[in-house]
Amino acid sequence: MSIKYENEFKEKVAREAISTNNITATSKKYGVNANSVRKWKSDLQVKLGMTEIQDEAEVEHRKDITLYKREVLELRRQLELTQNDLRDAMTLIGEKDLYIKKLKGGLNNPVI
């Protein structure tokens, strides 16, 4: 026995499958068989001539990619700065440790 879905629901699911470009995730999200989502997506693409919805999805997808690329570049820059700061801190700690050892050595062997 097959489940009957409302057309509005089918279109909503199909639009999401198109915009996310992920039929599997969309089908799991809505608890619908992936083959049904695939068919609804195809039907919607035919109905709309695919130009309107595809263009919107591609524009949004490209915006997302551009945003993510910027974020990755900024995170890499921050990582490099943090690594440099860590390297400097480790150098200072090493120098302080050496200085402390020299001071302690001097105290243990006072010059009379």
Number of C-alpha atoms within 10 A of each C-alpha: 3 4 5 7 9 7 10 9 12 20 16 14 23 25 21 19 20 24 18 14 14 13 22 15 14 22 20 11 10 12 9 16 13 17 12 15 24 20 13 21 23 14 16 19 18 11 9 11 11 16 11 10 16 16 12 13 18 14 12 14 15 11 12 12 12 12 11 12 12 12 12 12 11 12 12 12 12 12 12 12 12 12 12 12 12 12 12 12 12 12 12 12 12 12 12 12 12 12 12 12 12 12 12 11 11 11 10 9 9 7 6 3
